[in-house]
Amino acid sequence: MSRSQWGVIAALGAAAIVMLGCLGSCLVGYVLAGPGNTAQPGQPTAAISTATPQPPTPTATPLWAAATVVNVIDGDTVEAEVGRQVYSLRYIGIDCPEWGEYGYAQATQANRQLVEGQTIRMVKDVSDTDQYGRLLRYVYVGDTFVNAELVRRGLATAFTYPPDLAYSKLLGQLEREAREAGRGLWAAPTPTSGTG
């Protein structure tokens, strides 16, 4: 081929690349704008909803995963097996009494009855793990939302851990209801006999 023929091919290739780039930009703009978006030029487009009724496809840190609870540590912490790996898992949005505190045994026992040996569904909020390397998750056994059930029974307090706030309003409401009903930790103390 002659030098001029190579020049024509190079020019056509460059033009094709520019046209493909423009076409790609146009398609992206069309997809983002969508049929119901009425944004004017120069204005930001509305966000596209990616909500689906099915769980998302698992990734390196999936939004949800199935696991089996192999050990209950206390009211809000368990060890769960995913595949052949065991992880420490801390429930998001709640706080149960620690060892030596009033209600520890009751919260731990209730958690054990709800999840021990059960297949659970772990649902991620924003954070993947806490400062101790524990997975941070909302936990479900069948239709039971375990985090909420412990608060509803009065065995845990609602506790916000930003940025994981998806259920903070629900958990706060359940705590208020448990307090008003005098359930669990909120039950009136039993008088003891003796002096002092």
Secondary structure as UniProt FT lines:
FT   HELIX           3..33
FT   TURN            34..36
FT   TURN            41..42
FT   STRAND          64..72
FT   STRAND          77..82
FT   TURN            83..84
FT   STRAND          85..91
FT   TURN            92..93
FT   STRAND          94..95
FT   TURN            99..100
FT   TURN            102..103
FT   HELIX           104..115
FT   TURN            116..117
FT   STRAND          119..123
FT   TURN            131..132
FT   STRAND          135..141
FT   TURN            142..143
FT   STRAND          144..145
FT   HELIX           146..152
FT   TURN            153..154
FT   STRAND          157..158
FT   TURN            162..163
FT   TURN            166..167
FT   HELIX           168..181
FT   HELIX           184..186
//
